[in-house]
Amino acid sequence: MVINNEVVFENTVPSVADLVHILQKFQPELIKGAKTNKILVPVDFSEVSTNAFHFAMDMASFFEADIKVVHVTILTLIFLIPMLMTFKRY
């Protein structure tokens, strides 16, 4: 993780508490008084999305937030592409 051209974490995923601490250091105005009450987590049941889900669970616990999970698939994009191709540019 790089913030303001400074390597903050390398080869590891920070805990939520560590991430909040780092954000307070670099962007205190983002954290001061911030209240996250809903977290949206897209999942496709891959290992990466499973890790993201677990991280979101930690965030939800830390911020006392609710989690909404949405299942995403490549098929969604396959069906959208023809529709997107019909839009005209002005």
MARVONU-596254 format. One line per field, with one value per atom (N, C-alpha, C, O, CB): residue number from 1; residue in three letters; x, y, z. Coordinates in nm, 3 decimals, padded with zeros to 5 digits. Last residue first. Glycine has a CB too. Layout:
// residues N
seq: (NUM,...) .
type: (ALA,...) .
X: (X,...) .
Y: (Y,...) .
Z: (Z,...) .
This chain:
// residues 90
seq: (90,90,90,90,90,89,89,89,89,89,88,88,88,88,88,87,87,87,87,87,86,86,86,86,86,85,85,85,85,85,84,84,84,84,84,83,83,83,83,83,82,82,82,82,82,81,81,81,81,81,80,80,80,80,80,79,79,79,79,79,78,78,78,78,78,77,77,77,77,77,76,76,76,76,76,75,75,75,75,75,74,74,74,74,74,73,73,73,73,73,72,72,72,72,72,71,71,71,71,71,70,70,70,70,70,69,69,69,69,69,68,68,68,68,68,67,67,67,67,67,66,66,66,66,66,65,65,65,65,65,64,64,64,64,64,63,63,63,63,63,62,62,62,62,62,61,61,61,61,61,60,60,60,60,60,59,59,59,59,59,58,58,58,58,58,57,57,57,57,57,56,56,56,56,56,55,55,55,55,55,54,54,54,54,54,53,53,53,53,53,52,52,52,52,52,51,51,51,51,51,50,50,50,50,50,49,49,49,49,49,48,48,48,48,48,47,47,47,47,47,46,46,46,46,46,45,45,45,45,45,44,44,44,44,44,43,43,43,43,43,42,42,42,42,42,41,41,41,41,41,40,40,40,40,40,39,39,39,39,39,38,38,38,38,38,37,37,37,37,37,36,36,36,36,36,35,35,35,35,35,34,34,34,34,34,33,33,33,33,33,32,32,32,32,32,31,31,31,31,31,30,30,30,30,30,29,29,29,29,29,28,28,28,28,28,27,27,27,27,27,26,26,26,26,26,25,25,25,25,25,24,24,24,24,24,23,23,23,23,23,22,22,22,22,22,21,21,21,21,21,20,20,20,20,20,19,19,19,19,19,18,18,18,18,18,17,17,17,17,17,16,16,16,16,16,15,15,15,15,15,14,14,14,14,14,13,13,13,13,13,12,12,12,12,12,11,11,11,11,11,10,10,10,10,10,9,9,9,9,9,8,8,8,8,8,7,7,7,7,7,6,6,6,6,6,5,5,5,5,5,4,4,4,4,4,3,3,3,3,3,2,2,2,2,2,1,1,1,1,1) .
type: (TYR,TYR,TYR,TYR,TYR,ARG,ARG,ARG,ARG,ARG,LYS,LYS,LYS,LYS,LYS,PHE,PHE,PHE,PHE,PHE,THR,THR,THR,THR,THR,MET,MET,MET,MET,MET,LEU,LEU,LEU,LEU,LEU,MET,MET,MET,MET,MET,PRO,PRO,PRO,PRO,PRO,ILE,ILE,ILE,ILE,ILE,LEU,LEU,LEU,LEU,LEU,PHE,PHE,PHE,PHE,PHE,ILE,ILE,ILE,ILE,ILE,LEU,LEU,LEU,LEU,LEU,THR,THR,THR,THR,THR,LEU,LEU,LEU,LEU,LEU,ILE,ILE,ILE,ILE,ILE,THR,THR,THR,THR,THR,VAL,VAL,VAL,VAL,VAL,HIS,HIS,HIS,HIS,HIS,VAL,VAL,VAL,VAL,VAL,VAL,VAL,VAL,VAL,VAL,LYS,LYS,LYS,LYS,LYS,ILE,ILE,ILE,ILE,ILE,ASP,ASP,ASP,ASP,ASP,ALA,ALA,ALA,ALA,ALA,GLU,GLU,GLU,GLU,GLU,PHE,PHE,PHE,PHE,PHE,PHE,PHE,PHE,PHE,PHE,SER,SER,SER,SER,SER,ALA,ALA,ALA,ALA,ALA,MET,MET,MET,MET,MET,ASP,ASP,ASP,ASP,ASP,MET,MET,MET,MET,MET,ALA,ALA,ALA,ALA,ALA,PHE,PHE,PHE,PHE,PHE,HIS,HIS,HIS,HIS,HIS,PHE,PHE,PHE,PHE,PHE,ALA,ALA,ALA,ALA,ALA,ASN,ASN,ASN,ASN,ASN,THR,THR,THR,THR,THR,SER,SER,SER,SER,SER,VAL,VAL,VAL,VAL,VAL,GLU,GLU,GLU,GLU,GLU,SER,SER,SER,SER,SER,PHE,PHE,PHE,PHE,PHE,ASP,ASP,ASP,ASP,ASP,VAL,VAL,VAL,VAL,VAL,PRO,PRO,PRO,PRO,PRO,VAL,VAL,VAL,VAL,VAL,LEU,LEU,LEU,LEU,LEU,ILE,ILE,ILE,ILE,ILE,LYS,LYS,LYS,LYS,LYS,ASN,ASN,ASN,ASN,ASN,THR,THR,THR,THR,THR,LYS,LYS,LYS,LYS,LYS,ALA,ALA,ALA,ALA,ALA,GLY,GLY,GLY,GLY,GLY,LYS,LYS,LYS,LYS,LYS,ILE,ILE,ILE,ILE,ILE,LEU,LEU,LEU,LEU,LEU,GLU,GLU,GLU,GLU,GLU,PRO,PRO,PRO,PRO,PRO,GLN,GLN,GLN,GLN,GLN,PHE,PHE,PHE,PHE,PHE,LYS,LYS,LYS,LYS,LYS,GLN,GLN,GLN,GLN,GLN,LEU,LEU,LEU,LEU,LEU,ILE,ILE,ILE,ILE,ILE,HIS,HIS,HIS,HIS,HIS,VAL,VAL,VAL,VAL,VAL,LEU,LEU,LEU,LEU,LEU,ASP,ASP,ASP,ASP,ASP,ALA,ALA,ALA,ALA,ALA,VAL,VAL,VAL,VAL,VAL,SER,SER,SER,SER,SER,PRO,PRO,PRO,PRO,PRO,VAL,VAL,VAL,VAL,VAL,THR,THR,THR,THR,THR,ASN,ASN,ASN,ASN,ASN,GLU,GLU,GLU,GLU,GLU,PHE,PHE,PHE,PHE,PHE,VAL,VAL,VAL,VAL,VAL,VAL,VAL,VAL,VAL,VAL,GLU,GLU,GLU,GLU,GLU,ASN,ASN,ASN,ASN,ASN,ASN,ASN,ASN,ASN,ASN,ILE,ILE,ILE,ILE,ILE,VAL,VAL,VAL,VAL,VAL,MET,MET,MET,MET,MET) .
X: (-02.321,-02.359,-02.245,-02.258,-02.479,-02.345,-02.267,-02.310,-02.333,-02.113,-02.595,-02.534,-02.459,-02.502,-02.641,-02.603,-02.608,-02.536,-02.428,-02.547,-02.553,-02.662,-02.672,-02.742,-02.793,-02.360,-02.321,-02.428,-02.398,-02.291,-02.497,-02.410,-02.370,-02.348,-02.287,-02.620,-02.703,-02.618,-02.663,-02.767,-02.399,-02.482,-02.569,-02.589,-02.571,-02.301,-02.223,-02.310,-02.297,-02.116,-02.469,-02.471,-02.401,-02.437,-02.408,-02.415,-02.548,-02.555,-02.638,-02.649,-02.151,-02.180,-02.317,-02.335,-02.174,-02.178,-02.112,-02.144,-02.164,-01.961,-02.306,-02.368,-02.309,-02.382,-02.350,-02.118,-02.237,-02.310,-02.369,-02.331,-01.939,-01.900,-02.020,-02.024,-01.787,-02.109,-02.057,-02.018,-02.062,-02.160,-02.162,-02.133,-02.075,-02.002,-02.036,-02.371,-02.300,-02.284,-02.382,-02.375,-02.332,-02.391,-02.305,-02.183,-02.401,-02.410,-02.329,-02.404,-02.523,-02.298,-02.377,-02.464,-02.372,-02.268,-02.542,-02.340,-02.280,-02.390,-02.483,-02.180,-02.334,-02.403,-02.331,-02.269,-02.553,-02.093,-02.167,-02.237,-02.205,-02.072,-01.898,-02.036,-02.130,-02.233,-02.079,-01.638,-01.721,-01.866,-01.947,-01.720,-01.548,-01.476,-01.565,-01.569,-01.350,-01.730,-01.718,-01.654,-01.699,-01.635,-01.676,-01.811,-01.809,-01.879,-01.905,-01.411,-01.445,-01.582,-01.600,-01.445,-01.445,-01.364,-01.396,-01.408,-01.214,-01.597,-01.654,-01.577,-01.637,-01.649,-01.412,-01.532,-01.599,-01.653,-01.632,-01.239,-01.190,-01.308,-01.304,-01.100,-01.409,-01.361,-01.308,-01.329,-01.251,-01.440,-01.556,-01.513,-01.573,-01.635,-01.181,-01.242,-01.364,-01.387,-01.284,-01.156,-01.069,-01.128,-01.127,-00.926,-01.345,-01.365,-01.280,-01.326,-01.331,-01.226,-01.349,-01.382,-01.442,-01.466,-01.002,-00.983,-01.109,-01.101,-00.946,-01.119,-01.039,-01.023,-01.030,-00.900,-01.459,-01.317,-01.244,-01.300,-01.257,-01.719,-01.679,-01.538,-01.501,-01.776,-01.769,-01.788,-01.742,-01.729,-01.709,-01.907,-01.839,-01.868,-01.976,-01.881,-01.893,-01.921,-01.842,-01.723,-01.886,-02.022,-01.914,-01.956,-02.044,-01.878,-02.078,-02.121,-02.002,-01.895,-02.176,-02.161,-02.049,-02.104,-02.170,-01.936,-02.273,-02.307,-02.185,-02.114,-02.428,-02.166,-02.272,-02.320,-02.398,-02.389,-01.901,-01.940,-02.047,-02.024,-01.818,-01.828,-01.912,-01.954,-02.034,-02.036,-01.578,-01.634,-01.715,-01.674,-01.522,-01.449,-01.594,-01.659,-01.780,-01.638,-01.168,-01.226,-01.377,-01.427,-01.165,-01.094,-01.132,-01.205,-01.295,-01.009,-01.026,-01.114,-01.169,-01.280,-01.040,-00.847,-00.980,-01.078,-01.199,-00.972,-00.608,-00.689,-00.829,-00.922,-00.620,-00.438,-00.557,-00.649,-00.759,-00.632,-00.217,-00.201,-00.319,-00.300,-00.184,-00.306,-00.175,-00.168,-00.119,-00.064,-00.547,-00.545,-00.415,-00.413,-00.565,-00.458,-00.538,-00.544,-00.546,-00.681,-00.327,-00.251,-00.329,-00.271,-00.218,-00.549,-00.435,-00.354,-00.318,-00.345,-00.699,-00.755,-00.643,-00.643,-00.861,-00.518,-00.557,-00.614,-00.580,-00.659,-00.510,-00.388,-00.421,-00.359,-00.296,-00.778,-00.726,-00.598,-00.579,-00.699,-00.786,-00.870,-00.817,-00.812,-01.017,-00.455,-00.580,-00.659,-00.605,-00.554,-00.316,-00.325,-00.456,-00.556,-00.312,-00.161,-00.287,-00.301,-00.297,-00.411,00.164,00.072,-00.055,-00.055,00.138,00.357,00.342,00.254,00.269,00.476,00.370,00.421,00.411,00.451,00.568,00.245,00.242,00.293,00.263,00.098,00.351,00.300,00.295,00.337,00.160,00.561,00.516,00.478,00.559,00.628,00.459,00.530,00.473,00.352,00.519,00.307,00.439,00.522,00.644,00.517,00.064,00.148,00.292,00.387,00.145,00.080,00.003,00.099,00.203,-00.069,00.061,00.138,00.045,-00.058,00.211,00.085,00.000,00.090,00.182,-00.097) .
Y: (01.170,01.303,01.398,01.515,01.359,00.831,00.939,01.069,01.075,00.915,00.591,00.685,00.792,00.839,00.749,00.251,00.391,00.478,00.443,00.409,-00.005,00.065,00.211,00.288,-00.005,-00.110,-00.081,-00.001,00.064,-00.210,-00.174,-00.056,-00.015,00.103,-00.084,-00.410,-00.295,-00.166,-00.063,-00.314,-00.581,-00.544,-00.421,-00.338,-00.661,-00.575,-00.523,-00.490,-00.381,-00.623,-00.704,-00.558,-00.504,-00.397,-00.500,-00.973,-00.928,-00.777,-00.727,-00.972,-00.972,-01.026,-00.979,-00.948,-01.180,-00.876,-00.794,-00.842,-00.760,-00.795,-01.096,-00.965,-00.874,-00.804,-00.902,-01.294,-01.298,-01.165,-01.126,-01.409,-01.258,-01.209,-01.209,-01.130,-01.295,-01.153,-01.254,-01.189,-01.078,-01.367,-01.089,-01.041,-01.154,-01.240,-00.920,-01.046,-01.146,-01.093,-01.056,-01.283,-00.833,-00.849,-00.948,-00.935,-00.711,-00.765,-00.845,-00.856,-00.886,-00.986,-00.527,-00.572,-00.645,-00.592,-00.452,-00.484,-00.528,-00.571,-00.642,-00.644,-00.210,-00.322,-00.357,-00.272,-00.288,-00.124,-00.101,-00.229,-00.339,-00.051,-00.061,-00.094,-00.068,-00.001,-00.012,-00.040,00.079,00.060,00.152,00.121,-00.303,-00.185,-00.061,00.015,-00.160,-00.464,-00.476,-00.351,-00.299,-00.600,-00.382,-00.365,-00.374,-00.299,-00.471,-00.464,-00.321,-00.296,-00.200,-00.272,-00.741,-00.673,-00.525,-00.466,-00.694,-00.771,-00.813,-00.745,-00.699,-00.968,-00.692,-00.609,-00.645,-00.557,-00.628,-00.908,-00.776,-00.682,-00.603,-00.718,-01.105,-01.115,-00.981,-00.945,-01.222,-01.006,-01.022,-01.028,-00.963,-01.149,-01.025,-00.893,-00.898,-00.805,-00.840,-01.304,-01.224,-01.085,-01.032,-01.213,-01.356,-01.411,-01.335,-01.305,-01.563,-01.239,-01.178,-01.232,-01.162,-01.203,-01.411,-01.268,-01.205,-01.126,-01.198,-01.658,-01.642,-01.493,-01.454,-01.708,-01.607,-01.635,-01.617,-01.566,-01.543,-01.531,-01.654,-01.698,-01.814,-01.764,-01.282,-01.379,-01.518,-01.610,-01.336,-00.989,-01.118,-01.203,-01.196,-01.193,-00.661,-00.746,-00.876,-00.874,-00.673,-00.513,-00.604,-00.687,-00.772,-00.697,-00.212,-00.296,-00.381,-00.328,-00.211,-00.105,-00.148,-00.243,-00.342,-00.217,00.157,00.053,00.023,00.114,00.095,00.345,00.261,00.153,00.065,00.347,00.522,00.430,00.340,00.268,00.347,00.834,00.724,00.641,00.686,00.777,01.059,00.971,00.861,00.802,00.912,01.228,01.232,01.142,01.147,01.370,01.197,01.274,01.282,01.339,01.415,01.082,00.995,01.071,01.017,00.929,01.284,01.177,01.094,01.042,01.088,01.444,01.499,01.393,01.410,01.616,01.297,01.302,01.356,01.319,01.388,01.136,01.212,01.225,01.169,01.144,01.016,01.081,01.171,01.274,00.977,00.928,00.992,01.074,01.187,00.887,00.808,00.922,01.000,01.123,00.876,00.598,00.704,00.828,00.940,00.654,00.448,00.504,00.617,00.721,00.394,00.380,00.454,00.522,00.639,00.360,00.230,00.354,00.441,00.563,00.323,00.016,00.099,00.232,00.337,00.025,-00.095,-00.040,00.054,00.160,-00.153,-00.177,-00.078,-00.014,00.107,-00.144,-00.368,-00.248,-00.139,-00.022,-00.281,-00.473,-00.490,-00.361,-00.258,-00.525,-00.492,-00.436,-00.473,-00.501,-00.284,-00.752,-00.678,-00.624,-00.701,-00.768,-00.746,-00.781,-00.699,-00.590,-00.758,-00.643,-00.788,-00.832,-00.943,-00.851,-00.345,-00.420,-00.568,-00.613,-00.381,-00.027,-00.171,-00.240,-00.198,-00.222,00.217,00.205,00.058,00.023,00.268,00.404,00.266,00.251,00.269,00.163,00.711,00.644,00.504,00.487,00.726,00.861,00.811,00.749,00.736,00.924,00.880,00.997,00.959,01.016,01.087,00.544,00.666,00.783,00.787,00.664,00.213,00.336,00.455,00.464,00.343,-00.116,00.000,00.123,00.135,00.000) .
Z: (-02.805,-02.857,-02.846,-02.885,-02.782,-02.879,-02.819,-02.884,-03.005,-02.836,-02.806,-02.900,-02.824,-02.719,-02.991,-02.716,-02.674,-02.774,-02.823,-02.534,-02.795,-02.864,-02.822,-02.888,-02.835,-02.631,-02.769,-02.843,-02.943,-02.844,-02.402,-02.401,-02.542,-02.569,-02.317,-02.486,-02.451,-02.455,-02.505,-02.312,-02.521,-02.635,-02.607,-02.695,-02.674,-02.240,-02.352,-02.474,-02.528,-02.391,-02.057,-02.066,-02.190,-02.239,-01.945,-02.071,-02.109,-02.126,-02.202,-02.005,-01.983,-02.115,-02.163,-02.281,-02.113,-01.721,-01.823,-01.963,-02.053,-01.802,-01.606,-01.600,-01.707,-01.776,-01.460,-01.631,-01.716,-01.716,-01.817,-01.671,-01.431,-01.562,-01.656,-01.750,-01.620,-01.133,-01.223,-01.355,-01.386,-01.245,-00.786,-00.921,-01.005,-00.954,-00.918,-00.518,-00.597,-00.739,-00.804,-00.596,-00.246,-00.379,-00.457,-00.462,-00.454,00.087,-00.004,-00.137,-00.139,00.056,00.331,00.222,00.125,00.086,00.152,00.676,00.550,00.454,00.492,00.574,00.907,00.843,00.714,00.650,00.817,01.165,01.040,00.996,01.040,00.930,01.360,01.397,01.280,01.294,01.521,01.279,01.263,01.309,01.299,01.119,01.345,01.393,01.391,01.488,01.308,01.206,01.351,01.410,01.512,01.389,00.947,01.002,01.154,01.222,00.945,00.921,00.914,00.977,01.052,00.767,00.934,01.035,01.040,01.147,01.007,00.701,00.831,00.945,01.042,00.846,00.512,00.533,00.665,00.733,00.417,00.529,00.566,00.594,00.688,00.455,00.429,00.567,00.617,00.732,00.577,00.166,00.254,00.400,00.486,00.217,00.070,00.082,00.175,00.253,-00.057,00.070,00.158,00.178,00.289,00.099,-00.128,00.007,00.107,00.217,00.010,-00.345,-00.293,-00.154,-00.073,-00.389,-00.370,-00.348,-00.289,-00.195,-00.479,-00.423,-00.301,-00.267,-00.150,-00.318,-00.537,-00.559,-00.426,-00.330,-00.671,-00.511,-00.445,-00.482,-00.461,-00.478,-00.580,-00.688,-00.641,-00.721,-00.815,-00.428,-00.419,-00.542,-00.600,-00.291,-00.300,-00.416,-00.404,-00.373,-00.549,-00.027,-00.063,-00.185,-00.174,00.057,00.134,00.023,-00.022,-00.051,-00.096,00.449,00.366,00.260,00.293,00.452,00.654,00.557,00.472,00.428,00.468,00.819,00.874,00.778,00.817,00.914,00.928,00.823,00.879,00.976,00.770,01.006,01.055,00.936,00.853,01.134,01.103,01.000,01.065,01.166,00.913,01.277,01.275,01.171,01.153,01.252,01.092,01.200,01.184,01.087,01.204,00.850,00.961,01.070,01.134,01.019,00.677,00.630,00.744,00.735,00.533,00.810,00.787,00.734,00.746,00.687,00.809,00.932,00.909,00.981,01.035,00.621,00.584,00.705,00.705,00.466,00.749,00.619,00.581,00.515,00.513,01.004,00.990,00.861,00.861,00.991,00.951,01.041,01.027,01.037,01.186,00.793,00.731,00.819,00.769,00.703,00.992,00.880,00.814,00.782,00.776,01.154,01.210,01.099,01.110,01.291,00.972,01.026,01.083,01.063,01.136,00.939,00.826,00.872,00.816,00.740,01.196,01.136,01.021,01.006,01.087,01.216,01.311,01.257,01.269,01.448,01.012,01.002,01.095,01.056,01.037,00.921,00.995,00.980,00.940,01.146,00.588,00.723,00.790,00.724,00.719,00.427,00.432,00.574,00.670,00.392,00.279,00.386,00.374,00.316,00.524,00.111,00.122,00.238,00.289,00.136,00.288,00.174,00.205,00.312,00.141,00.369,00.393,00.268,00.156,00.430,00.278,00.414,00.456,00.566,00.425,00.090,00.111,00.257,00.348,00.071,-00.038,00.072,00.090,00.103,00.205,-00.212,-00.257,-00.146,-00.159,-00.318,-00.071,-00.092,-00.124,-00.070,00.031,00.001,00.025,00.014,00.080,00.165,-00.094,-00.106,-00.088,-00.155,-00.243,00.000,00.000,00.000,00.081,00.122) .
